[in-house]
Amino acid sequence: MRLTKITSARLPCLIEMNDQNYSMKTIIIYTSKHGTTEKVAIAIAEKLKETHEVTLCSLNKNAQPDISNFDTVILGTPIYAGQASKKMKVFCQTHESILLQKKTGLFVCGMDPDKNKQEQELSNAYSEALRKQAAATGFLGGAFLFELMNFFERFIIKRIVKTTTSVERIENEAVERFVGKLM
Ligand SMILES: Cc1cc2nc3c(=O)[nH]c(=O)nc-3n(C[C@H](O)[C@H](O)[C@H](O)COP(=O)(O)O)c2cc1C
């Protein structure tokens, strides 16, 4: 499937974003539970596709993307209880040696406002070797979407943030900086 603009939050597992071919080939591989990491992945894809051939790939749908044909690999995961998604951790462990040979960007989506905790969450998500080698790393914000949370999640988040009003805090400037390092 080839699309030039994507707005849907329910995507098939593999999408090529461009109609033209560019010399730089980039794949954005992500997981997302409530859709915000996917939204950030799409925003990154929309910016990069002006100069890169971009493919979006969701690990939620059990895709096993072959990254050998891509120059740049971008990985994104949400943070729940301080940790990256299991699927992203397994993907990174399985493909670490080939990822270390690529230009990479590593991002996490989360809502913790504490900069030290954000750094810690990035460290928990991706190995030291991957972080050291990455061209870009970033904590790119997130959202609390109460209407999509299960009972347990609503209970926890309500206790922490003392409200049940949904809020989105995607850090657009951090997204811009992140993309700028991968252009
Ligand atoms: C139960 C629960 C636990 C969470 N724990 C953390 C956390 O430890 N650190 C953090 O930065 N954000 C945390 N968040 C915020 C999520 O990372 C944020 O909602 C993110 O946008 C989710 O991405 P997704 O929509 O792609 O699943 C938590 C959210 C929920 C609902």
The ligand as a Gaussian input file, in Angstrom:
#p B3LYP/6-31G(d) Opt

LIG

0 1
 C       -1.037000       2.671000      33.421000
 C       -0.103000       3.670000      32.826000
 C        1.207000       3.745000      33.283000
 C        2.091000       4.689000      32.743000
 N        3.365000       4.751000      33.221000
 C        4.206000       5.694000      32.733000
 C        5.532000       5.805000      33.237000
 O        5.998000       5.053000      34.089000
 N        6.318000       6.796000      32.735000
 C        5.879000       7.672000      31.777000
 O        6.646000       8.551000      31.353000
 N        4.627000       7.573000      31.267000
 C        3.795000       6.610000      31.716000
 N        2.522000       6.503000      31.221000
 C        2.110000       7.393000      30.133000
 C        2.201000       6.682000      28.777000
 O        3.545000       6.433000      28.438000
 C        1.558000       7.585000      27.746000
 O        0.181000       7.504000      27.965000
 C        1.889000       7.223000      26.312000
 O        1.405000       8.258000      25.480000
 C        1.296000       5.902000      25.905000
 O        1.610000       5.648000      24.563000
 P        0.639000       4.830000      23.612000
 O       -0.615000       5.670000      23.448000
 O        1.375000       4.708000      22.338000
 O        0.348000       3.512000      24.246000
 C        1.648000       5.568000      31.728000
 C        0.324000       5.480000      31.267000
 C       -0.540000       4.551000      31.796000
 C       -1.969000       4.504000      31.291000

